[in-house]
Every structure is written in C-alpha cells, then in structure tokens.
C-alpha cells in the first residue's frame, strides 16, 4: 500500500491484499497474547492506582504507547487511528504531505471505543491461556493487548478505503443512496457474503498454521496456541461488522466533501 | 516460566521450552519487519535530527519505548534486559519481590550494544522486503525493529538462566573451572552441538510455516515473507554465539556471589 499514490490505495485488489496481510498480523498478535493469563486487573478502571488517571491500567499503557507512536508520526498515516486523538503529540519526524485520499472528515470516524470494549470483554477471556492473573505478567499482557488493539483498529478502519473506493467506482449510485440516507441499501452495496465466508475459512487455516509449532505437528496432543474457531468468531462477530459500520458511517457522510454542483444533479 | 518459583525457572526442560517458544516470537517479528524497506535513515546517527539526541532515530525510538515499558515494570523481570539501563524509569506498578534466581551481578551482563550492531548491520538489510526507504514508513519500520530487538535480546540474555542451571547442577565442576578461569572448558561444558543443529532445523520449518499464507500454499510462485535460511543464519551466526557469550561471562563471574567457604574447598 503506497499512500503517496492514491490510485493504488483505492484499487480494491490492493486493499484486499492489504486486508489479507493484516490477518497474519492479527493472528500473530493474538497468539502472543495467549501466552498470558486473562489478567482482569489490567482492565478494571482504577484497580491499579495511577496518579491522575481514572481509567484502566491497559488504557493508561495504551496512551503512553500512543504518545510515543505519535512522535514517530504513526497517526499522520491515513490508515492509523488513535484511541486518544485529543491527547497525542506532534511528531518529531518532519511531516509528510500525504496526498488526499479520504474525505476530510474521515478522522472523525473512530470506533476505537467499541474495539476496546469487545476486545476486553470478549476476546481477552477467550484468547488468554488461563483465567486469573500472575502479578508479574500484567505489563507483558498489556503490551500484547496494545498490539492486538492497534492491529484490529487498523483492520477495521481500513473500511474507509473500501468505502472511498466503492464511492469512486460508482458515484451516481452512491450519491443517490446517500441523499436518501438509505443505510440499508448502502450496507447491502458493500456486503459480499462470499468474500466474508472466504475470510473466515482462511483465518481458520492461518490460525492452525501459525499457532502450532510445525516441528511438533506430528506429535500427539499438540495444542494450537489459540483455538482457530475463536479467531474466526472474532472476525465474524466483531471485526467484519465493525468494518462495515465504518464503511457505512463514512459513506453516509461522504457528500460533506463532494462538489455541490455534482450532488445537486441527483437531488 | 514462573519467576516466582525459582526451581521451575532453573529446570533445563522448562528453559528449553521457553527458548523454543521465543523462536516463534522472533520469527513473527522478523516477518512483520519484512513488510518494510531497509530504511537506512533510521539507523544513521543524527540523520533524522532530534533535539538533544546524538544517536539514530531507532535508538531514540527504542529509548522512548523503554521509558514506557519500564513504567510497566518490564525491566524488573529477571528475563528482561534494557538497552538503556541508566535512563529507564521507576515502574508505576507496585514492585514485585522476585525471589533471587540469578547471581546479583547478573544485570551487569548486557550484550544489547552488540545485538543492536548485528541487527542493524546484518539482519535489517537481509530481512527487509527491499533496499531503500519510503519516508512514510520509517516509524513503522522502527516499531518492528524495536520488537525484533527486544525479542532477540530476551532470547540471548536467557542464557543467564541456562548458565545458572548448569552451575547449580554441578557446582564442584564449575567452581574448579571458574577458579581456573578456564573459558574454553566452560564454553565446552555449555555447548551441545546436537541441540544447536536441531534449533536451526526447526527454525527453517517455522519460518516456512509462519511465513507463507497457508491458503496460498498450493498456488504457484508463493514467496515466503522471510527466507528461512536467513533466520537460521541469524541464529547460527549471532543468536547462538551471543547466548553462549552471556553464559560464559556469567559463569566466569559466578563465584562473586557464592559462599566463600564453599569456594575455598576447591582452591
């Protein structure tokens, strides 16, 4: 994905390839998280007391990481969405003049709060190796959580590129649907059930391939580090629907950044 | 590995299992790094100007990450070795009273400067997908580098546990060798060529299994994300020898933290 070349970013084949590659990262990150206990203290607000912080330890640690990553220019990239957009810092690296790819309001579409919620409530308990916690691993678990959250967030917000590519590919259709604010028709237009089924299938194969030490493959009782069905379920129940939400939310607002004369032709 | 139970940590079977698991992390991290260009600007001191910093951008980014991770208590753990031991902060999490497992000088054994050097000079050019750089990916490449460096550092410094376990398993032998400062005999006593050959074999299989999208396995021209031979070579030429260096350095000093009367029996 080369964000300096908008035409390559809005090519649906390239977007698809990037999404497929992100699956690997998400599977790797969940496998890494599975080394640690569920560690509930990490997620409960104020359970671990931190001066001037009312949230959870994970949230605090994530903010610290975002402060570092923002100085590395992470959140200037159009495919990165911070959990704490109002708290991050200016980069220490010189700014990059990314060409405009997404509509100007796109930063306002941010479902990270929902990602944090389902990740903590649904994913952590299923992915971690055991319920409970080991005091000495709370930091390690959080570091893995942050990587999972960032990878999942990137995957879900990539929906903006899908939405923009679809919009560009058939403006007349979308302008009409958007003017009518026909959420259901927009959602149908971006849904491809065959592709979704394929994603789930592929995830199971990836989780099997990446989650088992291949040198032990033919031993007895070799356990997968993370149950492949859990990863497929995570996509089916959370990642795919939230990606669609991002796409629909983006499209519903798309005309805010469109030429008025063009829009008026469809009124 | 439960550092609260020294007897489990110094069990060579457990150590071996932990080392095998770390291979997965290192392979995953190198695969992630391979998405980006070699990015030489990241490694050249002062190439990217940072106020009050004479080192490279990567070094600066690594320090920022260590500052966050130290506040998460990362470097209190006996298996974590910071690259900037004099600059890190006190943890925000309450201290953990780890039982004593390693000799008290063990923090002074730190080969991170050597790890940084071979990683930057030898690994990055071979692992990255292409020579050159994309300005917009310098931060992403650095984030991956930091994960690789931390994983490799943990693997190499784990040699301290191997050394301590060996020492505990045959104190009379080691006290004599250490009193004689017989470096070569110590090195021989900790070397197991059969195990080393097995590690290299297993790494090739892992790099093949984790580095290829399994859903494409039977397509033509499927490329491995990282050449498995490069990962095996990295272990053979750098990780295994440096682990041994850590073990030998540790053992050579081991009597600094031993009962004098016991030592005197062997003088």
Boltz contact constraints between the chains, C-beta under 6 A:
constraints:
  - contact:
      token1: [A, 3]
      token2: [B, 136]
      max_distance: 6.0
  - contact:
      token1: [A, 28]
      token2: [B, 28]
      max_distance: 6.0
  - contact:
      token1: [A, 50]
      token2: [B, 92]
      max_distance: 6.0
  - contact:
      token1: [A, 61]
      token2: [B, 72]
      max_distance: 6.0
  - contact:
      token1: [A, 64]
      token2: [B, 68]
      max_distance: 6.0
  - contact:
      token1: [A, 65]
      token2: [B, 68]
      max_distance: 6.0
  - contact:
      token1: [A, 68]
      token2: [B, 64]
      max_distance: 6.0
  - contact:
      token1: [A, 68]
      token2: [B, 65]
      max_distance: 6.0
  - contact:
      token1: [A, 68]
      token2: [B, 68]
      max_distance: 6.0
  - contact:
      token1: [A, 72]
      token2: [B, 61]
      max_distance: 6.0
  - contact:
      token1: [A, 72]
      token2: [B, 139]
      max_distance: 6.0
  - contact:
      token1: [A, 73]
      token2: [B, 139]
      max_distance: 6.0
  - contact:
      token1: [A, 74]
      token2: [B, 139]
      max_distance: 6.0
  - contact:
      token1: [A, 92]
      token2: [B, 50]
      max_distance: 6.0
  - contact:
      token1: [A, 96]
      token2: [B, 135]
      max_distance: 6.0
  - contact:
      token1: [A, 96]
      token2: [B, 136]
      max_distance: 6.0
  - contact:
      token1: [A, 135]
      token2: [B, 96]
      max_distance: 6.0
  - contact:
      token1: [A, 136]
      token2: [B, 3]
      max_distance: 6.0
  - contact:
      token1: [A, 136]
      token2: [B, 96]
      max_distance: 6.0
  - contact:
      token1: [A, 139]
      token2: [B, 72]
      max_distance: 6.0
  - contact:
      token1: [A, 139]
      token2: [B, 73]
      max_distance: 6.0
  - contact:
      token1: [A, 139]
      token2: [B, 74]
      max_distance: 6.0
  - contact:
      token1: [A, 202]
      token2: [B, 215]
      max_distance: 6.0
  - contact:
      token1: [A, 205]
      token2: [B, 214]
      max_distance: 6.0
  - contact:
      token1: [A, 205]
      token2: [B, 215]
      max_distance: 6.0
  - contact:
      token1: [A, 206]
      token2: [B, 214]
      max_distance: 6.0
  - contact:
      token1: [A, 209]
      token2: [B, 209]
      max_distance: 6.0
  - contact:
      token1: [A, 209]
      token2: [B, 214]
      max_distance: 6.0
  - contact:
      token1: [A, 210]
      token2: [B, 210]
      max_distance: 6.0
  - contact:
      token1: [A, 214]
      token2: [B, 205]
      max_distance: 6.0
  - contact:
      token1: [A, 214]
      token2: [B, 206]
      max_distance: 6.0
  - contact:
      token1: [A, 214]
      token2: [B, 209]
      max_distance: 6.0
  - contact:
      token1: [A, 215]
      token2: [B, 202]
      max_distance: 6.0
  - contact:
      token1: [A, 215]
      token2: [B, 205]
      max_distance: 6.0
